[in-house]
Amino acid sequence: MLRVACYGYVKKDSGSVSGANFLILEELLKREVQIDFFGNENFNYLTELQKYKIFRFIELPNKSFFRRSIKQVLPKQVHKLFDRTLGGLIDNLYSINRDNRIMQSAIGVEHIQKPYNLALSLGLYSPFGIADVPIISWAQGTPNTEWLYIKKLRQQIVQYCGWLPYLQFKFFYMLKNPRLRAALKHSDLYICGSQWSRQKMIAYGLNGSAVKVLPYPIDLNRFNPGSEKLAGESRKTFLWLGRIDPRKRLDLLMEAYALLLKDRQDVHLKIIGSLRHTQGYKTLIDTFDFPEYVEYQPSVEQKNIPDLIRSCSVVIQTSEGENFGSAIAEALCCGIPVLLGSTNGTREFTSPSCCFMFEHYTPENIKEKMNKALNTIEQSSVEIAMEARKTAEKNFSTVKVVDDLEAIFKDAISQAAIPKSMRSNLVE
């Protein structure tokens, strides 16, 4: 029986990475892979997995007493500011390293008692190595991508949010990026969400043979086309679903949508997404010239997301540098066509008949593709829905993804037999 040490982010039916990680672990357990998960109950929700006798949750001590004590005496109004300044400094200079040492030690103790075949880091690059244990890091993004786009969009961030958020971003990544670079040496293999991401990781300095591509799985039963369709609905709705960060390019979407409204008014834009560190971007919505054609909500309950997607005509993602867009995959599962850009890795798992891609990140090009998507849907909506679902079943089935993951497991274990001095995951 394969025995795996695991750590990262897991939560059933949640968005993006943590929800996909739950599906992965559940399928591995069904295949009788023994899993020891190391973590803290405050960040991981594993109750449903504990019904499997071969699953163990090994809770690590929560040592963040000092940080919690400071926040208790601060007014709630400044908690977010504290988290992004002094709290972030405490994390990067001390807390994260301390917690990593605790986890590394706990895994090492368990490994001595009963050896692991490998370790799987879900959602992050493994911050440590474990003697004689091959490590696979399934990261949720490419190294340094967020900071590259923050630098690129500095003027826009300052325009909408002011200098303070930009300087907070800069300070955060000044601390994070050296630690991330150092962490890359600990993994034997890496998994990313697309070939686009793989090329970026190779360009960053990783050995191409160590970087594998797997899409995240989607629950095909939960995200399905449904039995009822709103036939003949005159108004066509575009859906933006996901957080509003600078790299997501809400500015481009709003400009493109304004252009589209000059040509046709049978459209509506629904934006669902939180403004975690970029509250100023809400200005793009609040000052839009045609407010009656836009609807905004910061969030919806996870249980309502499949119905939300099914109620729309197109799911649109204008983001740059996207490793894997879960909203795009979920839309295809629901039989809904998608619209995305050329640097969105998810496009590799779509079909031309249900995916409308813009090559250039300009309002004019995006508006053109929005119009094309609507015209195409009007002519062949049933065929597009069928092709979208077929594409999703081909690419995002949990069974298929875990089949490919097990092949990566075998590769990692076989490579572990080669002395580390004779192999390297980093190009010097």
C-alpha positions as MATLAB code, in Angstrom:
seq = 'MLRVACYGYVKKDSGSVSGANFLILEELLKREVQIDFFGNENFNYLTELQKYKIFRFIELPNKSFFRRSIKQVLPKQVHKLFDRTLGGLIDNLYSINRDNRIMQSAIGVEHIQKPYNLALSLGLYSPFGIADVPIISWAQGTPNTEWLYIKKLRQQIVQYCGWLPYLQFKFFYMLKNPRLRAALKHSDLYICGSQWSRQKMIAYGLNGSAVKVLPYPIDLNRFNPGSEKLAGESRKTFLWLGRIDPRKRLDLLMEAYALLLKDRQDVHLKIIGSLRHTQGYKTLIDTFDFPEYVEYQPSVEQKNIPDLIRSCSVVIQTSEGENFGSAIAEALCCGIPVLLGSTNGTREFTSPSCCFMFEHYTPENIKEKMNKALNTIEQSSVEIAMEARKTAEKNFSTVKVVDDLEAIFKDAISQAAIPKSMRSNLVE';
ca = [
       0.000    0.000    0.000;
       1.338    3.400   -1.024;
       1.919    5.643    1.966;
       1.873    9.433    1.455;
       2.584   12.383    3.736;
       0.460   15.340    2.664;
       0.117   19.026    3.560;
      -1.455   22.112    2.001;
      -4.978   23.537    1.565;
      -8.071   21.330    1.562;
     -11.788   22.053    1.896;
     -14.714   20.236    0.309;
     -16.914   22.162   -2.164;
     -14.819   25.298   -1.845;
     -13.505   27.395   -4.672;
     -10.458   26.699   -6.770;
      -7.462   24.938   -5.231;
      -8.712   23.705   -1.858;
     -11.867   22.170   -3.350;
      -9.891   20.379   -6.057;
      -7.439   19.094   -3.461;
     -10.308   17.510   -1.558;
     -11.395   15.628   -4.698;
      -7.826   14.448   -5.258;
      -7.372   13.133   -1.721;
     -10.770   11.461   -1.682;
     -10.045    9.628   -4.943;
      -6.612    8.534   -3.705;
      -8.213    7.119   -0.571;
     -10.745    5.223   -2.676;
      -7.735    3.654   -4.416;
      -6.360    2.585   -1.037;
      -3.533    5.082   -0.892;
      -2.755    5.661    2.781;
      -2.608    9.386    3.575;
      -1.298   11.190    6.647;
      -2.310   14.840    6.419;
      -0.340   17.350    8.487;
      -1.866   20.706    9.284;
      -4.026   22.888   11.442;
      -7.801   22.687   11.828;
      -8.093   26.448   11.342;
      -6.930   26.119    7.720;
      -8.098   22.667    6.640;
     -11.495   21.006    6.800;
     -11.074   17.265    6.586;
     -14.047   15.793    8.436;
     -15.401   13.991    5.356;
     -12.047   12.287    4.739;
     -11.754   10.933    8.262;
     -14.328    8.224    7.513;
     -11.549    6.404    5.637;
      -9.556    4.165    7.951;
      -6.401    4.760    5.932;
      -6.611    8.539    6.439;
      -5.039   10.267    9.425;
      -5.166   13.943   10.273;
      -2.115   14.848   12.308;
      -2.854   18.234   13.833;
       0.088   20.507   14.423;
       0.252   22.958   17.343;
      -0.908   26.490   16.653;
       1.930   28.707   17.848;
       0.616   32.081   16.684;
      -0.033   33.301   20.230;
       1.990   36.518   19.895;
       0.213   37.645   16.728;
      -3.216   36.782   18.120;
      -2.429   38.695   21.303;
      -1.543   41.843   19.364;
      -4.769   41.686   17.337;
      -6.840   41.289   20.506;
      -5.778   44.732   21.722;
      -6.112   46.428   18.330;
      -9.416   47.864   17.052;
     -11.065   45.579   14.493;
     -10.908   48.386   11.942;
      -7.111   48.015   11.674;
      -6.880   44.193   11.660;
      -6.534   44.014    7.877;
      -3.900   46.730    7.868;
      -2.005   44.878   10.605;
      -2.155   41.611    8.643;
      -0.692   43.320    5.588;
       2.079   45.193    7.435;
       3.456   44.205   10.851;
       1.577   40.891   10.848;
       2.980   40.049    7.438;
       6.475   40.933    8.619;
       6.104   38.646   11.646;
       4.891   35.841    9.369;
       7.646   36.168    6.786;
      10.543   36.662    9.192;
       9.517   34.219   11.899;
       6.135   32.484   12.013;
       6.249   30.736    8.637;
       9.744   29.368    9.249;
       8.744   28.205   12.733;
       5.622   26.452   11.457;
       7.577   24.805    8.641;
      10.115   23.433   11.119;
       7.303   22.032   13.258;
       5.722   20.294   10.257;
       9.029   18.992    8.931;
       9.851   17.541   12.339;
       6.425   15.908   12.684;
       6.673   14.265    9.263;
      10.213   13.127   10.038;
       9.095   11.453   13.270;
       6.270    9.605   11.513;
       8.598    8.615    8.672;
      11.063    7.006   11.089;
       8.277    4.969   12.692;
       6.728    3.898    9.377;
       8.384    5.153    6.179;
       6.511    7.192    3.583;
       6.809    6.445   -0.128;
       6.492   10.143   -0.967;
       5.232   13.530    0.213;
       2.634   15.630   -1.613;
       2.453   19.389   -1.089;
      -0.933   20.727   -2.221;
      -1.253   24.377   -3.185;
       2.280   25.474   -2.332;
       5.909   24.724   -3.082;
       7.179   22.460   -0.344;
       9.145   24.691    2.052;
      11.334   21.844    3.309;
      12.861   18.526    2.370;
      12.484   15.181    4.110;
      15.376   12.722    4.152;
      14.829    9.777    1.777;
      11.305   10.919    0.809;
      10.614   12.179   -2.729;
       8.523   15.354   -2.677;
       5.956   16.468   -5.245;
       4.770   20.081   -5.125;
       1.447   20.795   -6.808;
       1.541   24.574   -6.726;
      -1.390   26.874   -7.480;
       0.690   29.277   -9.536;
       4.038   29.917  -11.137;
       6.873   31.468   -9.116;
       6.921   35.257   -9.065;
       3.989   35.705  -11.497;
       1.856   37.835   -9.186;
       4.695   40.258   -8.499;
       5.566   40.592  -12.188;
       2.042   41.755  -12.982;
       1.872   44.016   -9.952;
       4.999   45.773  -11.217;
       3.570   45.927  -14.720;
       0.303   47.442  -13.451;
       1.855   49.748  -10.842;
       0.434   52.932  -12.352;
      -3.072   51.469  -12.454;
      -2.885   50.165   -8.874;
      -1.762   53.565   -7.614;
      -4.505   55.282   -9.649;
      -7.320   53.221   -8.125;
      -5.948   52.278   -4.716;
      -3.198   54.746   -3.866;
       0.450   54.197   -3.061;
      -0.056   52.321    0.214;
      -1.482   49.080   -1.259;
       1.204   49.044   -3.942;
       3.967   49.505   -1.365;
       2.384   46.768    0.763;
       2.461   44.426   -2.245;
       6.093   45.345   -2.906;
       7.082   44.805    0.721;
       5.258   41.456    0.836;
       6.935   40.075   -2.288;
      10.361   41.402   -1.279;
      10.067   39.082    1.702;
       8.303   36.206   -0.044;
      10.237   35.794   -3.299;
      13.664   34.937   -1.805;
      11.990   32.389    0.480;
      10.129   30.901   -2.487;
      13.295   30.676   -4.562;
      15.019   28.829   -1.733;
      12.058   26.451   -1.345;
      12.142   25.253   -4.959;
      15.190   23.071   -4.334;
      13.267   20.839   -1.919;
      10.901   19.248   -4.444;
      11.747   16.379   -6.778;
       8.826   17.015   -9.127;
       6.415   19.901   -9.664;
       2.866   19.908  -10.987;
       1.316   22.973  -12.576;
      -2.057   23.622  -14.172;
      -1.122   24.184  -17.821;
       1.607   24.084  -20.445;
       1.642   27.878  -20.291;
       2.610   27.648  -16.612;
       5.145   24.917  -17.322;
       6.988   27.149  -19.787;
       7.024   29.977  -17.242;
       8.429   27.658  -14.586;
      11.152   26.453  -16.934;
      11.996   30.058  -17.792;
      12.227   30.765  -14.061;
      14.932   28.110  -13.761;
      13.266   24.747  -13.153;
      14.381   21.682  -15.060;
      11.768   20.886  -17.714;
      11.844   17.155  -16.970;
      10.790   17.888  -13.372;
       7.690   19.938  -14.296;
       4.475   18.030  -15.048;
       1.087   19.363  -16.176;
      -2.258   18.399  -14.694;
      -5.511   20.352  -14.689;
      -7.420   20.557  -11.438;
     -10.338   18.124  -11.220;
     -13.903   19.412  -11.043;
     -16.871   17.633   -9.447;
     -18.761   16.684  -12.625;
     -21.833   15.646  -10.668;
     -22.102   18.977   -8.882;
     -21.235   21.077  -11.918;
     -23.524   19.787  -14.647;
     -25.691   21.312  -17.401;
     -28.891   20.729  -15.435;
     -32.220   19.609  -16.802;
     -33.895   23.014  -17.226;
     -32.803   25.675  -19.697;
     -34.064   29.229  -20.065;
     -34.950   28.853  -23.728;
     -35.471   31.995  -25.704;
     -34.194   34.382  -23.032;
     -33.626   37.721  -24.757;
     -30.982   39.083  -22.375;
     -27.527   37.501  -22.562;
     -25.461   37.547  -19.370;
     -21.682   37.559  -19.048;
     -20.416   36.249  -15.718;
     -17.150   37.235  -14.011;
     -16.563   34.817  -11.136;
     -13.513   35.185   -8.909;
     -11.500   37.616   -6.843;
     -10.694   41.055   -8.209;
      -6.914   41.429   -8.216;
      -4.900   43.702  -10.539;
      -3.798   40.778  -12.726;
      -7.435   39.795  -13.327;
      -7.874   42.973  -15.439;
     -11.328   44.149  -14.446;
     -10.393   47.433  -16.102;
     -10.206   45.777  -19.517;
     -13.521   44.011  -19.031;
     -15.358   47.214  -18.097;
     -13.901   49.114  -21.057;
     -14.733   46.274  -23.459;
     -18.246   45.979  -22.073;
     -18.849   49.705  -22.523;
     -17.860   49.341  -26.168;
     -20.195   46.361  -26.572;
     -23.124   48.316  -25.134;
     -22.729   50.893  -27.888;
     -23.514   48.135  -30.387;
     -26.186   46.179  -28.517;
     -28.210   46.458  -25.329;
     -29.519   42.892  -25.002;
     -26.673   42.102  -22.593;
     -25.949   42.117  -18.883;
     -22.744   41.760  -16.860;
     -22.715   40.015  -13.516;
     -19.540   40.392  -11.412;
     -19.029   38.134   -8.396;
     -15.708   38.644   -6.655;
     -14.038   39.957   -3.544;
     -11.750   42.991   -3.367;
      -9.296   41.715   -0.785;
      -6.451   44.200   -1.076;
      -7.665   46.390   -3.926;
     -10.823   48.104   -2.706;
     -10.178   50.999   -5.059;
     -10.975   48.811   -8.065;
     -14.631   49.022   -7.036;
     -14.525   52.473   -8.642;
     -14.542   50.746  -12.034;
     -17.988   49.376  -11.233;
     -19.388   52.329   -9.297;
     -18.546   54.874  -12.012;
     -19.532   52.728  -14.989;
     -21.474   54.791  -17.535;
     -24.293   52.248  -17.850;
     -24.987   51.065  -14.269;
     -28.311   49.432  -15.172;
     -26.392   46.853  -17.232;
     -24.076   45.752  -14.405;
     -24.670   43.775  -11.215;
     -22.031   43.303   -8.511;
     -21.824   41.011   -5.482;
     -18.688   40.411   -3.421;
     -19.535   36.728   -2.982;
     -22.130   33.982   -3.214;
     -22.488   30.789   -1.217;
     -20.522   27.927   -2.717;
     -23.626   25.751   -2.906;
     -25.233   28.290   -5.273;
     -22.360   28.565   -7.755;
     -23.481   25.795  -10.171;
     -26.929   27.410  -10.527;
     -25.296   30.824  -10.930;
     -23.127   29.571  -13.789;
     -26.041   27.797  -15.476;
     -28.095   31.001  -15.374;
     -25.536   32.859  -17.514;
     -24.675   32.816  -21.201;
     -20.878   33.141  -21.092;
     -18.279   32.967  -18.331;
     -15.566   35.534  -19.013;
     -12.052   35.713  -17.582;
      -9.897   38.642  -18.701;
      -6.984   37.813  -16.410;
      -3.370   37.754  -17.501;
      -0.906   35.067  -16.443;
      -3.534   32.535  -15.356;
      -2.163   29.147  -14.301;
      -5.588   27.494  -14.293;
      -8.943   29.243  -14.032;
     -11.358   27.074  -12.071;
     -14.352   29.226  -13.068;
     -13.616   28.434  -16.721;
     -13.473   24.695  -16.018;
     -16.664   24.826  -13.940;
     -18.471   26.672  -16.727;
     -17.547   24.023  -19.279;
     -18.807   21.342  -16.902;
     -22.153   23.176  -16.833;
     -22.284   23.366  -20.623;
     -21.579   27.115  -20.665;
     -19.148   28.615  -23.221;
     -16.190   30.662  -22.038;
     -14.199   33.697  -23.101;
     -10.566   34.141  -22.053;
      -7.178   35.524  -23.056;
      -4.059   34.118  -24.665;
      -2.077   33.950  -21.391;
      -4.783   31.950  -19.623;
      -3.485   28.399  -19.323;
      -7.000   26.965  -19.041;
      -7.473   27.512  -22.783;
      -5.422   24.335  -23.340;
      -8.306   22.330  -21.901;
     -11.044   23.918  -23.998;
     -12.440   23.363  -27.485;
     -12.611   26.046  -30.218;
     -16.365   25.601  -30.564;
     -17.059   26.485  -26.909;
     -14.141   28.814  -26.149;
     -13.698   32.320  -27.516;
     -10.139   33.532  -27.059;
      -8.795   37.053  -27.478;
      -5.155   37.303  -28.537;
      -4.601   40.893  -27.446;
      -5.369   42.361  -24.040;
      -7.172   45.400  -25.409;
     -10.782   46.545  -24.892;
     -11.361   46.414  -28.651;
     -10.232   42.805  -29.056;
     -12.187   41.647  -26.003;
     -15.327   43.466  -27.182;
     -14.979   41.803  -30.588;
     -14.837   38.338  -29.008;
     -17.752   39.118  -26.673;
     -19.866   40.001  -29.693;
     -18.725   36.912  -31.576;
     -19.572   34.690  -28.608;
     -23.112   36.069  -28.416;
     -23.713   35.723  -32.147;
     -22.427   32.150  -32.154;
     -24.563   31.161  -29.174;
     -27.669   32.519  -30.893;
     -27.033   30.213  -33.835;
     -25.947   26.980  -32.114;
     -26.438   27.097  -28.332;
     -27.324   23.395  -27.973;
     -24.269   22.218  -29.914;
     -21.992   24.534  -27.915;
     -23.395   23.267  -24.601;
     -22.867   19.640  -25.641;
     -19.299   20.306  -26.776;
     -18.498   22.215  -23.568;
     -19.672   19.332  -21.384;
     -17.863   16.776  -23.549;
     -14.656   18.806  -23.243;
     -15.038   19.013  -19.469;
     -15.612   15.274  -19.095;
     -12.490   14.615  -21.151;
     -10.221   16.907  -19.134;
     -11.554   17.501  -15.614;
     -12.763   14.091  -14.469;
     -11.333   13.339  -11.027;
     -10.688    9.734  -12.056;
      -8.638   10.789  -15.080;
      -6.673   13.434  -13.197;
      -5.787   10.993  -10.415;
      -4.839    8.316  -12.984;
      -2.268   10.780  -14.306;
      -1.247   11.765  -10.774;
      -0.495    8.147   -9.891;
       1.785    7.955  -12.941;
       3.640   10.988  -11.557;
       3.863    9.209   -8.188;
       5.577    6.278   -9.869;
       7.957    8.616  -11.664;
       8.897   10.358   -8.417;
       9.499    7.077   -6.589;
      11.652    5.698   -9.422;
      13.702    8.899   -9.570;
      14.290    8.704   -5.821;
      16.486    5.683   -6.445;
      18.941    7.966   -8.266;
      21.341    9.819   -5.935;
      20.432   13.497   -5.601;
      23.933   14.475   -6.587;
      23.209   13.045  -10.044;
      19.910   14.877  -10.611;
      18.670   18.400  -10.152;
      15.314   20.091  -10.446;
      16.930   23.514  -10.854;
      18.928   24.675  -13.834;
      22.050   26.343  -12.509;
];
